[in-house]
Amino acid sequence: MAESTVVKNFRDGTIQLKDGTGTPVTYTVSVEEGNLKIAGINYTSKSYEKAVYQDRGEVASVRKTTRKFPTISFDIMLRDVSDASSGTFLDFCLKQNAYSGNVSTLGANMEYTITVVLTIEGTDHGDGADHTITMADILVTDIGIEEGDPDKVTFSGMILGTTTMT
């Protein structure tokens, strides 16, 4: 199949969050700005910082050191902060209220991580299928609330698992 000839934009995306239970608990993000950003994707499954060791100003060796992890961020428009019975975006990310029983994608005894799936519409544009980017084992590193027109929630995470694109 040939590469699509249709440029995709923010109108084509849908974001879904998943926990790590056998049949994942899901949350489809609504009223988001269409500004999801993934940074640090590498051509290998793992990326490392590189240290350049010098001998009197000349390169003596280059070595992999600390592992680097890709990051994800996006904003949504704030509609609700928390709801004990039906849950909200914040509840899912913070594993509270209706989502307090969620399980980490790394396992029940690990820090809470989630999977984020970005689905990009393709079939409506003549592509053979919709496109997906699945980011596994995301550790939420920052949630923020910002007043404005509109108020918004900011989400940032570190992708500890794989990033799969189809």
N, C-alpha and C positions, 0 to 999 in steps of 0.2 A: 504494500500500500504506500502511496506517495505521501509526502509531507503535505499537510493541509495548506490551502492557499488563503484561508480566512484568518485574519489577525484576531486573537481573542482579547477581550477586555473585561473590566470589572463587572459587567453585566452578566457574564457567563459563569461565574463561580458560585459554589455552595460550599460552606464549611460545616463539617460534622465532627463532634467530639465523641470518643468512645473510651469506656473504661476497660478493665482487663478480665471481667467475668467471662465464663464460657460462652454465653450469649451476651455480647457486650451491651451494657446500658449506653444509650446514645442520646446526644443532644444536638439538634440541628440549629446552628446559629442563625438568628433572624436579625434584620435591620442592622447589618454590618456595612462598613464603608467600602468594602472591596479593595482593601489595601494590604492584604496579607503579603508578608515578606519572609522569604527564607534566605538566610545568608550563611555562607561557609560550606556549601555543598562541594565536595571534592570528588575527583574522578575515581577514587578508591573508596572502599567502605569505611575506612578509618583515616583520619587526617591527624597529623602531628605537627607541633611546632618544630622548627628546625634551628639547631644551634650551629653557628659557624665558628669553629675554633681556629685561632690564628697563631702562627709562629712568627713573632716579630713583624706583624703586619701582612703576612702572606697566609692564604688559606691552607690550613694543614689538614682539616677534616670537617665534614658536615655530617651531623647526626640528628636523628629523630629524638625528640625529648618528650615533653608532656603532650598527651592526647588533646586535640581540639574537638569541640562539638559544634555542629551547625546550630543556628538559632532560628526561631520563628517569632513573628510579631504581627499583630493586627489590632484594629480598633472596631468596637461595635457601639451603636447608639444605646444609651442607657434607657431601659424601659422599666426595670424593676431591680431592686437590690437583692431581695431574698424572699422566698416563699416556702414555708414549712411543708406544704402538701404537694405542690406541683414542681417546685424547683425552678431555678433561674440559671443563667450562664455563670454568674458568680458562685452559686451553690455548687454547680458541677465542678468548676475549677478548684474550689476550696474544699470539696468533699464534705459538704454540710447539708443539713435539712433533708430534703427528699433524696439527696444523693450521698448521704452519710454512709450508706452501705456499699458504695462503689469500691472496686478492687483495683489496686495498682496494676498497670500493664506489665510491671516487672515481677509481680507476685504479691500475695497477700501480706507478706512480712517485710516488704520493701517500702521505701518512701513512695508517696502517691504520684504516679505518672499516668499519662493518658496518651491516646493516639489521636492525631488530627488528620482528617482526610479532606483535601481540597479537590472537589470535582469540578471540572471545567467542561461546559457544554460543547460538544463537538458534532453530534448527530444532526442537530438543528441547522448546522452550517455545512452539511454535506460530508462530514468526516465519517469514517467507518464506525466510530465509537466515541463516547465521551472520554475525556482524559482524566486521570486521577494522579494526585501526588499524596502518598500516604506516609506520614511521619510518625514513627513508632517511639514509644517510651519517652514522651516529652515531660520533662520536669518543669513545672510552672515556676519561673524565677521572679516574675513581677506581675501583679495585677494592680491597676491604678484606676481611679475615678477622677474625671476631669469635668468641671462645670464649663458650660459654654452654650452655643447654639448649634447643635444640641449638646446636652451632657453626653459624655462617652466613657466607656470602659476600655482601658488599654490592656493588652495581653502580651506577655513575653515568655518564651520558654526556651529550654535547651534540649535539643534532639539527641537523646542518649542512644537510641536505636537506629534502625535503618530508615532511609528515605527511598521509597520505591515509586517510580514514575511509569505510568502506562498510558 
